[in-house]
Amino acid sequence: ALSVSGGELKTATLAAPTGLTLANGGCAGGSGQTNMLATWNAFAALDANGSALVNGYTVLRSTSSGGSYSSVGTTNGSTSFTDVNPSGAETPQVYVGNSGEAVKTVHAINTSTNAGKSITTGIIGTEPNGMAVTPEGTNVVVAEGASHQVQIITVSSQSVTTTVPIPEVGGVKSRPDAVAIAPSGLTAYVVDGANKRVYPITISSGALGTGIAVGTQGDPGAIVMTPNGEKVYVANYGAHNVSVIATSSNTVTATVTVGSGETGKPIALAVTPNSAHVYVADQGNSQIDDIATANNTVSKAIPVGSMVDANVAGGGDPNILAITPDGSK
């Protein structure tokens, strides 16, 4: 409070501090889990005695979106600090599905030491067909086609903690082929290629949601979720189109034709970081289709050639897509 003539007290107003920046962290739009840089370069307001009214920012960290949070450091004036090795952060892993062994496994490879560990997933058929890691790195969701199930691996223990059977439809056994995980890390969407279904699964409990009917799949199918979490795109190889699922209702809200007539064979998908574009590898027409997500129409078809593979009859057409982290290529 300020003392003024007449003895009246009035509340002082201080503008909200500005100038704090975070690099390589989720709060700054990135996905970094370590080596996050906090910098405060704003002018420090001073009181009548020349002391800083705001002398720093304290940065809090959690190893999961649910908390709890603890302090990792405080800026001081126009200084910075880097959160190099946060306590509790998981060691980065690479996961590889192995269907060549009698007992099928997922291999977890420590990226610091390149040491591997095998996580047993089952013994039936060719599996696993597809997998995805939650944004926090705490779980791996594995689609196991021939054993008709999805398994959830807990990274901290490197063990299967939940098994989710995918049901038959009309007497046809399921074939889980591909997985996409919501940015929140709460829900996985799994393609059942045998029955033209996509199932939402609550990762924490393994609860299976209602199947969402889509088009005829390839083996394995392709599925991506937009980074804003609003839409799921499913490549329907045999139906020559892409289904668009709104996550708010878990219903198909649009179907996008790929190629002309019966020629389109969408086999792979990739989405830009800003959620504005989904690219589709059309194996049937040797082209990449650019779907504008705002209106779910093909805005451009990009020829890429067939690049015939001498080892695979009719092979070599586009079937793998990736987008650079900045979304420019």
C-alpha positions as CSV (number, residue, x, y, z in Angstrom):
1,A,0.0,0.0,0.0
2,L,1.1,3.6,-0.6
3,S,0.8,6.4,2.0
4,V,-0.4,9.7,0.5
5,S,-1.4,13.1,1.9
6,G,-4.4,13.0,4.1
7,G,-3.5,9.5,5.3
8,E,-5.5,7.7,2.6
9,L,-4.1,4.3,1.5
10,K,-4.4,3.1,-2.0
11,T,-3.4,-0.3,-3.6
12,A,-0.4,-0.1,-5.9
13,T,-0.7,-1.7,-9.3
14,L,2.2,-3.6,-10.8
15,A,2.1,-4.8,-14.4
16,A,2.3,-8.5,-14.9
17,P,5.9,-9.6,-15.3
18,T,6.9,-10.6,-18.9
19,G,10.0,-11.9,-20.6
20,L,10.1,-15.5,-19.4
21,T,10.9,-18.0,-22.2
22,L,11.2,-21.7,-22.1
23,A,13.1,-23.7,-24.8
24,N,12.7,-27.4,-25.6
25,G,9.8,-27.8,-23.2
26,G,6.1,-28.7,-23.5
27,C,5.1,-25.2,-22.2
28,A,6.8,-23.6,-25.1
29,G,5.2,-25.9,-27.6
30,G,7.9,-28.5,-27.7
31,S,8.1,-32.1,-26.5
32,G,11.5,-32.0,-24.7
33,Q,11.7,-33.8,-21.4
34,T,15.2,-32.8,-20.4
35,N,17.7,-29.9,-21.1
36,M,14.9,-27.4,-20.9
37,L,16.2,-23.8,-20.8
38,A,14.4,-21.1,-18.8
39,T,15.4,-17.5,-19.5
40,W,14.1,-14.2,-18.1
41,N,15.2,-11.2,-20.0
42,A,12.6,-8.6,-19.1
43,F,13.3,-5.3,-17.4
44,A,13.2,-5.7,-13.6
45,A,10.9,-3.1,-12.0
46,L,12.5,-1.5,-9.0
47,D,11.1,-0.1,-5.8
48,A,12.0,3.3,-4.2
49,N,15.0,1.7,-2.7
50,G,16.3,0.3,-5.9
51,S,15.4,-3.3,-5.1
52,A,13.8,-5.6,-7.6
53,L,10.0,-5.9,-7.1
54,V,10.2,-9.3,-9.0
55,N,13.5,-11.0,-8.6
56,G,12.9,-14.2,-10.4
57,Y,10.7,-17.0,-11.7
58,T,10.5,-20.4,-10.1
59,V,10.0,-23.2,-12.6
60,L,8.1,-26.3,-11.6
61,R,8.4,-29.7,-13.2
62,S,6.3,-32.9,-13.1
63,T,7.2,-36.3,-14.7
64,S,3.5,-36.8,-15.6
65,S,0.6,-34.5,-16.7
66,G,-1.2,-35.3,-13.5
67,G,1.5,-33.9,-11.2
68,S,2.8,-33.6,-8.6
69,Y,5.1,-30.6,-9.3
70,S,8.4,-29.7,-7.7
71,S,10.8,-26.8,-8.1
72,V,13.8,-27.3,-10.5
73,G,15.2,-23.8,-10.2
74,T,14.7,-20.0,-10.1
75,T,15.8,-17.4,-12.6
76,N,17.5,-14.3,-11.1
77,G,17.1,-11.0,-13.0
78,S,18.1,-11.4,-16.6
79,T,19.7,-14.8,-16.1
80,S,18.8,-18.3,-17.2
81,F,19.2,-21.9,-16.1
82,T,18.9,-25.3,-17.7
83,D,17.0,-28.3,-16.2
84,V,19.5,-30.9,-17.4
85,N,18.7,-34.1,-15.7
86,P,15.3,-34.0,-14.0
87,S,14.8,-36.4,-11.2
88,G,12.2,-39.1,-12.1
89,A,12.3,-38.6,-15.9
90,E,12.3,-41.9,-17.8
91,T,15.4,-42.9,-19.7
92,P,14.6,-42.5,-23.5
93,Q,13.8,-45.8,-25.1
94,V,13.4,-47.1,-28.7
95,Y,10.8,-49.9,-29.0
96,V,11.0,-52.6,-31.7
97,G,8.4,-55.3,-32.4
98,N,9.9,-58.8,-33.0
99,S,7.7,-61.4,-34.6
100,G,10.6,-63.8,-35.6
101,E,10.9,-65.5,-32.2
102,A,8.8,-68.4,-31.0
103,V,7.6,-66.2,-28.1
104,K,6.8,-62.8,-29.6
105,T,8.4,-59.8,-28.0
106,V,8.8,-56.0,-27.9
107,H,12.4,-55.0,-27.5
108,A,13.1,-51.9,-25.3
109,I,16.5,-50.3,-26.2
110,N,18.1,-47.8,-23.9
111,T,19.2,-45.0,-26.1
112,S,22.1,-44.0,-23.7
113,T,23.7,-47.4,-23.4
114,N,22.1,-49.3,-26.4
115,A,21.3,-52.1,-24.0
116,G,18.1,-54.0,-24.8
117,K,15.5,-55.9,-22.9
118,S,12.8,-58.2,-24.3
119,I,9.2,-57.8,-23.1
120,T,7.1,-60.9,-23.8
121,T,3.8,-60.1,-25.5
122,G,2.5,-63.6,-26.6
123,I,3.0,-66.7,-28.6
124,I,0.2,-66.7,-31.3
125,G,0.8,-65.8,-34.9
126,T,2.7,-62.8,-36.2
127,E,2.8,-60.0,-33.7
128,P,3.1,-57.2,-32.8
129,N,1.8,-55.4,-35.9
130,G,1.9,-51.9,-34.6
131,M,2.8,-49.9,-31.5
132,A,2.8,-46.3,-30.1
133,V,4.3,-44.6,-27.1
134,T,2.4,-42.2,-24.9
135,P,3.6,-38.5,-25.1
136,E,4.9,-38.7,-21.5
137,G,6.9,-41.9,-22.3
138,T,5.2,-43.9,-19.6
139,N,3.3,-46.5,-21.6
140,V,3.7,-48.4,-24.9
141,V,0.5,-49.6,-26.6
142,V,1.0,-52.7,-28.8
143,A,-1.5,-54.0,-31.4
144,E,-1.1,-57.8,-31.8
145,G,-3.0,-58.9,-34.8
146,A,-2.9,-62.7,-34.8
147,S,-3.6,-62.9,-31.0
148,H,-6.6,-60.5,-31.3
149,Q,-5.5,-58.2,-28.5
150,V,-3.9,-55.0,-27.4
151,Q,-1.3,-55.0,-24.7
152,I,-0.2,-52.0,-22.6
153,I,3.4,-51.9,-21.4
154,T,4.5,-49.9,-18.4
155,V,7.8,-48.3,-19.2
156,S,9.1,-48.0,-15.6
157,S,8.8,-51.7,-15.0
158,Q,9.2,-52.8,-18.7
159,S,6.4,-55.3,-18.3
160,V,2.9,-55.9,-19.8
161,T,0.5,-54.5,-17.2
162,T,-2.8,-54.6,-19.2
163,T,-4.2,-56.9,-21.9
164,V,-7.3,-55.8,-23.9
165,P,-9.0,-58.4,-26.0
166,I,-10.4,-57.0,-29.3
167,P,-13.8,-58.8,-30.0
168,E,-15.0,-60.8,-32.9
169,V,-17.6,-59.2,-35.2
170,G,-20.1,-61.5,-36.9
171,G,-17.9,-64.5,-36.2
172,V,-14.8,-62.9,-37.7
173,K,-11.8,-62.7,-35.3
174,S,-10.2,-59.3,-34.9
175,R,-6.8,-58.3,-36.2
176,P,-5.4,-55.2,-34.4
177,D,-3.0,-53.6,-36.9
178,A,-2.1,-50.0,-35.9
179,V,-2.2,-47.6,-33.0
180,A,-2.5,-43.8,-32.6
181,I,-2.4,-42.1,-29.1
182,A,-4.1,-38.9,-28.2
183,P,-1.8,-35.9,-27.2
184,S,-3.1,-36.1,-23.7
185,G,-1.8,-39.7,-23.4
186,L,-5.2,-40.8,-22.1
187,T,-6.7,-42.6,-25.1
188,A,-5.3,-45.0,-27.8
189,Y,-7.2,-45.6,-31.0
190,V,-6.6,-49.1,-32.5
191,V,-7.4,-50.3,-36.0
192,D,-9.1,-53.7,-36.3
193,G,-8.2,-54.4,-39.9
194,A,-10.2,-57.7,-40.1
195,N,-13.6,-56.1,-39.1
196,K,-13.2,-52.5,-40.4
197,R,-13.3,-51.0,-36.9
198,V,-11.4,-48.5,-34.8
199,Y,-11.6,-48.9,-31.1
200,P,-10.8,-46.2,-28.5
201,I,-9.1,-47.6,-25.4
202,T,-8.6,-45.8,-22.1
203,I,-4.9,-46.4,-21.4
204,S,-5.0,-46.2,-17.6
205,S,-7.7,-48.8,-17.2
206,G,-7.7,-50.7,-20.5
207,A,-11.4,-50.0,-20.9
208,L,-12.5,-50.7,-24.5
209,G,-14.8,-48.2,-26.1
210,T,-17.4,-48.8,-28.8
211,G,-16.0,-49.8,-32.2
212,I,-16.2,-47.2,-34.9
213,A,-17.0,-48.5,-38.4
214,V,-14.5,-47.4,-41.2
215,G,-13.6,-48.8,-44.6
216,T,-11.7,-51.9,-45.7
217,Q,-8.2,-51.9,-44.3
218,G,-4.9,-53.1,-45.6
219,D,-2.6,-55.2,-43.5
220,P,-1.5,-53.5,-41.4
221,G,-3.7,-50.5,-41.5
222,A,-2.6,-46.9,-41.0
223,I,-3.9,-44.4,-38.5
224,V,-2.8,-40.9,-37.2
225,M,-4.2,-38.4,-34.8
226,T,-3.8,-34.7,-35.3
227,P,-1.6,-33.0,-32.7
228,N,-4.5,-30.9,-31.5
229,G,-6.3,-34.1,-30.5
230,E,-9.4,-33.3,-32.5
231,K,-9.4,-35.8,-35.3
232,V,-8.2,-39.3,-36.2
233,Y,-7.5,-40.3,-39.8
234,V,-7.7,-43.9,-41.0
235,A,-6.3,-45.1,-44.3
236,N,-8.8,-47.6,-45.9
237,Y,-6.7,-49.3,-48.4
238,G,-9.4,-51.6,-49.9
239,A,-12.1,-48.9,-49.8
240,H,-9.9,-46.3,-51.6
241,N,-10.5,-43.6,-49.0
242,V,-9.6,-42.1,-45.7
243,S,-12.1,-42.0,-42.8
244,V,-12.1,-39.0,-40.5
245,I,-13.1,-39.6,-36.9
246,A,-14.0,-36.7,-34.6
247,T,-12.6,-37.5,-31.1
248,S,-15.3,-35.4,-29.4
249,S,-18.0,-37.9,-30.5
250,N,-15.9,-40.9,-31.7
251,T,-17.9,-40.9,-34.9
252,V,-16.9,-40.7,-38.6
253,T,-17.6,-37.2,-39.7
254,A,-16.0,-37.3,-43.2
255,T,-14.7,-39.7,-45.8
256,V,-12.0,-38.5,-48.2
257,T,-11.6,-40.3,-51.6
258,V,-8.0,-41.0,-52.6
259,G,-7.1,-41.3,-56.2
260,S,-9.8,-41.6,-58.9
261,G,-12.5,-44.2,-58.6
262,E,-11.1,-47.6,-57.7
263,T,-7.5,-46.7,-58.2
264,G,-6.6,-45.2,-54.9
265,K,-4.7,-47.3,-52.4
266,P,-4.0,-45.3,-49.2
267,I,-1.3,-47.2,-47.3
268,A,0.4,-44.6,-45.1
269,L,-0.4,-41.3,-43.3
270,A,1.5,-38.4,-41.8
271,V,0.2,-35.3,-40.1
272,T,1.8,-31.8,-39.8
273,P,2.6,-30.5,-36.4
274,N,0.0,-27.7,-36.7
275,S,-2.7,-30.2,-37.5
276,A,-3.5,-28.5,-40.8
277,H,-2.5,-31.2,-43.2
278,V,-2.6,-35.0,-43.4
279,Y,-0.5,-36.5,-46.2
280,V,-1.6,-39.8,-47.7
281,A,0.7,-42.2,-49.6
282,D,-1.4,-43.5,-52.5
283,Q,0.3,-46.7,-53.6
284,G,-2.2,-47.2,-56.4
285,N,-1.4,-43.9,-58.2
286,S,2.2,-43.3,-57.1
287,Q,1.3,-40.0,-55.5
288,I,1.0,-38.2,-52.2
289,D,-2.3,-36.6,-51.5
290,D,-2.5,-33.5,-49.3
291,I,-5.7,-33.5,-47.2
292,A,-6.5,-30.1,-45.8
293,T,-8.0,-30.9,-42.3
294,A,-10.1,-27.7,-42.2
295,N,-12.5,-29.1,-44.8
296,N,-11.2,-32.6,-45.3
297,T,-10.6,-32.3,-49.0
298,V,-7.6,-33.2,-51.1
299,S,-6.0,-29.9,-51.8
300,K,-3.1,-31.3,-54.0
301,A,-1.8,-34.5,-55.4
302,I,2.0,-34.8,-55.6
303,P,3.4,-37.4,-58.1
304,V,6.4,-39.3,-56.7
305,G,6.9,-42.0,-59.3
306,S,6.6,-45.7,-58.8
307,M,10.3,-46.5,-58.1
308,V,9.8,-50.2,-59.0
309,D,11.5,-52.6,-56.5
310,A,13.2,-55.5,-58.3
311,N,12.8,-57.6,-55.1
312,V,9.1,-57.2,-54.8
313,A,6.8,-57.6,-57.8
314,G,4.9,-54.4,-58.3
315,G,6.5,-53.0,-55.2
316,G,8.3,-49.7,-54.6
317,D,5.3,-47.5,-54.8
318,P,5.0,-44.9,-51.9
319,N,4.2,-46.7,-48.7
320,I,6.1,-44.8,-45.9
321,L,5.7,-41.2,-44.9
322,A,7.4,-38.9,-42.4
323,I,7.2,-35.1,-41.8
324,T,10.0,-33.0,-40.4
325,P,9.5,-31.7,-36.8
326,D,9.1,-28.1,-38.1
327,G,6.4,-29.3,-40.6
328,S,8.2,-27.8,-43.6
329,K,8.9,-31.0,-45.5
